């Protein structure tokens, strides 16, 4: 095989449609734009969401509440899940690799549902007050990642 003999797969490259090149081309006269109206004229470029003068859907749907553009979404893990797992040291990357959490998103937060009976060292981006208290009561450590830095993992 030589570089000069390489060709695209048959049928993968199609010729572009040449519009407005006479009636025999199949796309002559109106060039696929229909008969009359704003969209048939030269210079027309539609605005995003424009529905031909009809009230656009985005204006019909009621707006409610507030969406925070700076919202942080954490992968959450309960203390009871840590009790089920083997090992005594847990990090976000280790939990991700083992499949305990599927996506880290903006970080890992440990929540306090359930109980833990053995000392473990948990490294996470956030802890609920009850989770921190339960881990430390069992003789473990709750290590905070990047406190105040706001950096992603």
C-alpha positions in Angstrom: 0.0 0.0 0.0 1.3 3.4 -1.0 0.1 6.8 0.1 -0.6 7.7 -3.5 -3.1 4.9 -3.8 -5.2 5.8 -0.7 -8.8 6.8 -1.5 -11.9 7.5 0.5 -14.4 4.7 0.9 -16.7 4.4 -2.1 -19.8 6.5 -1.5 -18.4 8.4 1.4 -17.7 11.6 -0.6 -20.7 13.2 -2.3 -20.7 16.2 -4.7 -22.2 19.3 -3.3 -25.6 20.4 -4.7 -25.2 23.3 -7.1 -28.3 25.3 -6.7 -29.8 27.8 -9.1 -28.0 26.4 -12.2 -30.9 26.0 -14.6 -34.1 23.9 -14.8 -32.2 20.8 -15.9 -30.3 20.5 -12.6 -33.3 19.8 -10.5 -32.6 22.7 -8.3 -32.9 25.5 -10.8 -35.3 28.5 -10.9 -36.1 28.9 -7.2 -33.1 26.9 -6.1 -35.0 24.9 -3.4 -36.3 28.1 -1.6 -39.9 27.7 -2.7 -42.0 30.4 -4.4 -42.3 33.7 -2.5 -41.8 35.0 1.1 -39.0 36.2 3.3 -37.0 33.0 3.1 -36.9 33.0 -0.7 -35.2 36.4 -0.9 -31.5 37.1 -1.0 -29.9 38.4 2.1 -32.3 36.5 4.4 -30.7 34.9 7.5 -33.1 33.7 10.2 -32.8 34.7 13.7 -32.4 32.0 16.3 -35.8 31.0 17.6 -37.7 33.0 15.0 -40.9 31.2 14.0 -42.1 33.3 11.0 -44.0 35.9 13.1 -45.8 33.3 15.3 -45.2 33.8 19.0 -41.9 31.9 19.6 -42.0 28.9 21.9 -39.3 30.4 24.2 -41.7 33.3 24.8 -44.7 31.2 25.4 -43.3 28.9 28.1 -43.6 30.5 31.6 -40.4 31.4 33.3 -40.1 30.4 37.0 -37.5 30.8 39.6 -33.8 31.4 39.2 -31.0 29.3 37.7 -27.6 29.9 39.3 -25.0 29.9 36.6 -22.3 29.3 39.2 -23.9 26.2 40.7 -21.6 23.5 41.9 -22.8 19.9 41.5 -21.0 17.4 43.7 -20.8 13.6 43.4 -22.2 12.5 46.8 -21.4 9.5 48.9 -22.9 8.5 52.2 -20.9 7.3 55.3 -22.9 4.0 55.2 -21.3 3.3 51.7 -17.8 3.9 53.1 -18.6 1.2 55.8 -19.4 -1.3 53.1 -16.2 -0.7 51.1 -12.9 -2.4 52.0 -9.8 -0.3 52.8 -9.1 2.4 55.2 -8.2 5.3 52.9 -10.6 6.9 50.4 -9.8 9.5 47.8 -12.0 10.9 45.0 -9.7 9.5 42.3 -9.6 6.1 44.0 -13.4 6.0 44.4 -13.8 7.0 40.7 -11.3 4.2 39.6 -13.1 1.6 41.6 -16.5 2.6 40.2 -18.1 3.7 43.5 -18.8 7.1 41.9 -19.4 7.4 38.2 -18.5 11.1 37.7 -16.8 13.6 40.0 -18.5 16.6 38.5 -17.3 19.6 40.7 -15.9 17.4 43.4 -16.9 14.8 46.0 -19.1 15.5 49.0 -19.5 13.0 51.9 -22.9 12.9 53.5 -23.8 11.6 57.0 -26.5 9.0 56.3 -25.8 5.7 58.1 -23.0 4.8 60.5 -19.3 3.9 60.4 -17.6 1.8 63.0 -14.0 1.6 61.9 -11.4 4.4 61.5 -11.0 5.6 57.9 -9.2 8.5 56.3 -11.5 10.2 53.8 -10.2 12.9 51.4 -13.0 14.9 49.8 -13.9 18.4 48.6 -16.8 18.8 51.1 -18.2 17.1 54.1 -21.6 17.5 55.8 -21.3 18.3 59.5 -22.8 15.0 60.5 -20.5 13.0 58.2 -17.4 14.7 59.6 -18.6 14.1 63.1 -19.3 10.3 62.5 -15.9 9.8 60.8 -14.0 11.4 63.6 -16.1 9.7 66.3 -15.0 6.3 64.7 -11.4 7.4 65.1 -10.9 8.4 61.4 -9.9 11.6 59.6 -11.9 13.8 57.3 -9.3 15.6 55.0 -10.6 18.6 53.0 -9.3 19.1 49.5 -8.6 22.7 48.3 -10.4 24.6 51.0 -11.4 28.0 49.6 -9.4 27.5 46.3 -12.5 26.6 44.3 -10.4 24.5 42.0 -11.8 21.4 40.2 -10.2 18.0 40.9 
